[in-house]
């Protein structure tokens, strides 16, 4: 089972979070993108843009942060963090 944890932070405090589970036979990359889409849908956000630094951070630590620079729309929190908690 694949699980991705999505968390919104504002002023160094966790505002809201969700865990997305995926039992499909998709590739890891597809599971990450589907889970991120579901997180954005639940939080009513536009989809963030993956910058090169974000990709490198995610490959190294299985965790990535999306700040205002990653979103086209303005956001009312400091950053969105995703983290793989089970593969």
Residue frames relative to the residue before (quaternion, step in Angstrom):
aa qw qx qy qz dx dy dz
X 1.0000 0.0000 0.0000 0.0000 0.00 0.00 0.00
X 0.2508 -0.7492 0.6006 0.1231 3.54 -1.05 0.89
X 0.0092 0.7961 -0.6046 0.0267 3.58 -0.88 0.97
X 0.0990 -0.7777 0.6205 0.0185 3.54 -0.97 1.00
X 0.2377 -0.7745 0.5775 0.1006 3.55 -0.86 1.06
X 0.1059 -0.7897 0.6033 0.0338 3.56 -0.76 1.06
X 0.0109 -0.8152 0.5767 -0.0523 3.58 -0.81 1.05
X 0.2192 -0.7417 0.6210 0.1274 3.56 -1.11 0.82
X 0.0916 -0.8003 0.5920 0.0257 3.56 -0.91 0.96
X 0.0336 0.7536 -0.6563 0.0172 3.53 -1.18 0.75
X 0.8376 0.0010 -0.0601 0.5430 3.58 -0.82 1.06
X 0.6531 -0.5529 0.2829 0.4333 3.58 1.00 0.97
X 0.6036 0.5083 -0.3769 0.4850 3.57 1.13 0.61
X 0.4792 -0.6477 0.5159 0.2909 3.51 -1.12 0.76
X 0.2480 -0.7884 0.5503 0.1187 3.57 -0.63 1.16
X 0.7600 -0.1948 0.1469 0.6023 3.58 0.93 -0.94
X 0.0704 -0.7968 0.5997 0.0228 3.53 -1.21 0.51
X 0.0529 -0.7710 0.6336 0.0371 3.53 -1.33 0.32
X 0.2367 -0.7356 0.6145 0.1592 3.55 -1.25 0.48
X 0.1715 -0.7769 0.6021 0.0674 3.55 -0.87 1.04
X 0.1658 -0.7844 0.5945 0.0610 3.56 -0.80 1.09
X 0.0401 -0.7951 0.6050 -0.0145 3.57 -1.04 0.83
X 0.1143 -0.8078 0.5776 0.0275 3.58 -0.63 1.17
X 0.4197 0.7320 -0.4593 0.2775 3.59 1.23 0.06
X 0.5105 -0.6448 0.4784 0.3079 3.54 -1.32 0.22
X 0.3084 0.7615 -0.5049 0.2648 3.60 1.21 0.47
X 0.6033 -0.5251 0.4419 0.4062 3.55 -1.31 0.13
X 0.6752 -0.4891 0.3582 0.4203 3.56 -1.26 0.35
X 0.6443 0.5336 -0.3199 0.4447 3.58 0.93 -0.88
X 0.6660 0.4906 -0.3055 0.4716 3.59 0.90 -0.89
X 0.6349 0.5292 -0.3303 0.4558 3.58 1.00 -0.78
X 0.6389 0.5225 -0.3211 0.4644 3.59 1.00 -0.83
X 0.6921 0.4731 -0.2855 0.4644 3.58 0.84 -0.94
X 0.6443 0.5033 -0.3288 0.4727 3.62 0.98 -0.75
X 0.6591 0.4994 -0.3115 0.4682 3.59 0.97 -0.84
X 0.6462 0.5071 -0.3234 0.4697 3.60 0.97 -0.79
X 0.6172 0.5320 -0.3387 0.4705 3.59 1.04 -0.74
X 0.6663 0.4997 -0.2971 0.4669 3.59 0.96 -0.88
X 0.6252 0.5269 -0.3325 0.4701 3.60 1.02 -0.79
X 0.6682 0.4941 -0.2976 0.4698 3.58 0.89 -0.92
X 0.6307 0.5206 -0.3333 0.4691 3.59 1.05 -0.73
X 0.6803 0.4918 -0.2928 0.4578 3.60 0.88 -0.93
X 0.7364 0.3985 -0.2196 0.5007 3.59 1.01 -0.82
X 0.3755 -0.7456 0.4622 0.2991 3.61 1.33 -0.05
X 0.4049 0.6940 -0.4768 0.3564 3.57 0.82 1.13
X 0.4834 -0.5809 0.5412 0.3688 3.52 -1.29 0.28
X 0.5776 -0.5932 0.4207 0.3709 3.58 -1.17 0.45
X 0.4093 -0.7209 0.4983 0.2538 3.60 -0.86 0.89
X 0.4598 -0.6544 0.5327 0.2768 3.52 -1.30 0.47
X 0.3391 -0.7301 0.5576 0.2026 3.59 -0.92 0.94
X 0.1713 -0.7727 0.6059 0.0802 3.58 -0.50 1.20
X 0.6778 -0.4951 0.3424 0.4222 3.59 -1.21 0.37
X 0.6534 0.5132 -0.3176 0.4570 3.58 0.98 -0.81
X 0.6278 0.5313 -0.3297 0.4636 3.58 1.08 -0.70
X 0.6435 0.5232 -0.3130 0.4629 3.57 0.97 -0.86
X 0.6590 0.5062 -0.3048 0.4654 3.58 0.93 -0.91
X 0.6459 0.5171 -0.3133 0.4661 3.58 0.95 -0.89
X 0.6796 0.4893 -0.2968 0.4590 3.59 0.90 -0.89
X 0.6478 0.5140 -0.3237 0.4597 3.60 0.98 -0.75
X 0.6857 0.4936 -0.2783 0.4568 3.59 1.03 -0.76
X 0.8483 0.2078 -0.0385 0.4855 3.54 0.74 -1.10
X 0.3645 -0.7267 0.4858 0.3210 3.62 1.29 -0.15
X 0.6423 0.4330 -0.3142 0.5489 3.55 1.18 0.75
X 0.0271 0.7985 -0.6005 0.0329 3.58 -1.03 0.77
X 0.2314 -0.7512 0.6041 0.1311 3.55 -1.21 0.67
X 0.1537 -0.7653 0.6215 0.0663 3.51 -1.03 0.92
X 0.1361 -0.7977 0.5864 0.0371 3.58 -0.57 1.21
X 0.7720 -0.3233 0.2481 0.4877 3.59 -1.28 -0.19
X 0.6093 0.5812 -0.3463 0.4135 3.61 1.07 -0.70
X 0.6864 0.4970 -0.2704 0.4568 3.59 1.17 -0.53
X 0.7059 0.4303 -0.2451 0.5064 3.59 1.27 -0.29
X 0.4586 -0.6588 0.5235 0.2856 3.56 -1.11 0.73
X 0.7133 0.3936 -0.2267 0.5337 3.58 0.99 -0.89
X 0.5354 -0.5873 0.4727 0.3808 3.57 -1.22 0.30
X 0.2409 -0.7660 0.5829 0.1242 3.57 -1.13 0.68
X 0.3550 -0.7498 0.5214 0.1998 3.58 -1.12 0.62
X 0.6468 0.4213 -0.3320 0.5422 3.57 1.16 0.67
X 0.6303 -0.5690 0.3718 0.3752 3.60 -1.22 0.26
X 0.7844 -0.2041 0.1426 0.5681 3.58 0.89 -0.91
X 0.3351 -0.6757 0.6193 0.2181 3.50 -1.39 0.44
X 0.0956 -0.7962 0.5966 0.0304 3.57 -0.79 1.01
X 0.0932 -0.7634 0.6356 0.0671 3.55 -1.05 0.83
X 0.0160 -0.7973 0.6025 -0.0323 3.54 -1.08 0.76
X 0.3702 -0.6917 0.5731 0.2367 3.56 -0.96 0.90
X 0.1056 -0.8194 0.5613 0.0492 3.59 -0.68 1.05
X 0.7999 0.0326 -0.0531 0.5968 3.61 1.21 -0.15
X 0.0641 -0.7826 0.6183 0.0348 3.55 -1.05 0.82
